[in-house]
Amino acid sequence: MIKKLAVAAVLSVAFITPGFADMAYAPAELSTENGVLDVYQRIQAAANRTCDDRLNHDSVIKYHKVRDRCVSDVVDELVHKVNDPRLDKIHNEHKKSV
């Protein structure tokens, strides 16, 4: 898998997944639990925006199933790219509760 990382101002990292989501975070945000939670919430928001933009709305039932899978896949990918054990833990706990 090809990772595209853009570093801006040395403190900010942006992820752009071709055909998928983009999101940015400052590595310092991962130094606190609140920062990690904020990054995770932004990952989820980016996944939701991306999937809403890319899916058609032909069937509500079909759309929800496809959208849910899309969001799950995009969140998985972005969490993997951040590669932080605390973020992984939050993500795994969230997946178990859903």
Phi, psi and omega per residue, in radians:
M1 nan 2.333 3.138
I2 -1.557 2.236 3.081
K3 -1.805 2.315 3.047
K4 -1.945 2.032 3.125
L5 -2.093 2.354 3.049
A6 -2.076 2.249 3.113
V7 -1.867 2.189 3.140
A8 -2.158 2.290 3.111
A9 0.980 0.476 3.083
V10 1.050 -0.404 -3.076
L11 -1.767 -0.149 -3.055
S12 -2.095 2.397 3.098
V13 -2.080 2.334 3.106
A14 -2.072 2.426 3.065
F15 -1.961 2.322 3.029
I16 -2.270 2.010 3.131
T17 -1.743 2.074 -3.106
P18 -0.896 2.175 3.135
G19 1.338 0.044 -3.118
F20 -2.252 -2.376 -2.965
A21 -1.656 2.782 2.919
D22 -2.255 2.563 3.086
M23 -2.771 2.720 -3.135
A24 -2.284 2.641 3.056
Y25 -2.658 2.748 3.047
A26 -1.643 2.242 -3.133
P27 -0.906 -0.533 3.121
A28 -1.103 -0.429 3.115
E29 -1.081 -0.451 -3.102
L30 -1.405 0.065 -3.117
S31 -1.519 -0.181 3.113
T32 -2.255 2.706 3.103
E33 -1.067 -0.733 3.121
N34 -1.116 -0.662 3.105
G35 -1.139 -0.740 3.117
V36 -1.108 -0.750 3.105
L37 -1.080 -0.709 3.118
D38 -1.112 -0.764 3.109
V39 -1.067 -0.747 3.141
Y40 -1.109 -0.721 3.110
Q41 -1.128 -0.645 3.099
R42 -1.214 -0.606 3.059
I43 -1.079 -0.809 3.130
Q44 -1.081 -0.736 3.129
A45 -1.117 -0.725 3.120
A46 -1.107 -0.705 3.121
A47 -1.133 -0.757 3.114
N48 -1.073 -0.818 3.126
R49 -1.056 -0.804 -3.083
T50 -1.084 -0.828 -3.097
C51 -1.208 -0.659 3.085
D52 -1.089 -0.686 -3.126
D53 -1.203 -0.501 -2.976
R54 -1.753 -0.261 -3.081
L55 -1.757 2.564 3.053
N56 -1.544 2.912 -3.015
H57 -1.981 0.670 -3.080
D58 -1.073 -0.839 -3.091
S59 -2.246 2.180 -3.097
V60 -1.042 -0.799 -3.116
I61 -1.164 -0.845 3.130
K62 -1.078 -0.746 -3.117
Y63 -1.045 -0.795 -3.101
H64 -1.105 -0.716 3.121
K65 -1.130 -0.808 -3.126
V66 -1.169 -0.750 3.139
R67 -1.091 -0.802 3.137
D68 -1.020 -0.726 3.124
R69 -1.182 -0.720 3.102
C70 -1.045 -0.859 -3.133
V71 -1.048 -0.791 3.136
S72 -1.031 -0.783 -3.138
D73 -1.131 -0.734 -3.121
V74 -1.194 -0.740 3.094
V75 -1.062 -0.810 3.108
D76 -0.951 -0.807 -3.084
E77 -1.156 -0.775 -3.122
L78 -1.191 -0.697 3.086
V79 -1.074 -0.752 3.117
H80 -1.051 -0.703 -3.115
K81 -1.201 -0.602 3.098
V82 -1.141 -0.662 3.028
N83 0.997 0.968 3.104
D84 -2.186 2.233 -3.074
P85 -1.063 -0.610 3.127
R86 -1.188 -0.676 3.097
L87 -1.184 -0.717 3.076
D88 -1.015 -0.743 -3.131
K89 -1.088 -0.836 3.116
I90 -1.037 -0.786 -3.122
H91 -1.085 -0.798 -3.141
N92 -1.115 -0.679 3.088
E93 -1.136 -0.706 3.130
H94 -1.117 -0.752 -3.134
K95 -1.100 -0.629 3.130
K96 -1.213 -0.550 -3.089
S97 -1.446 -0.217 -3.107
V98 -1.577 nan nan
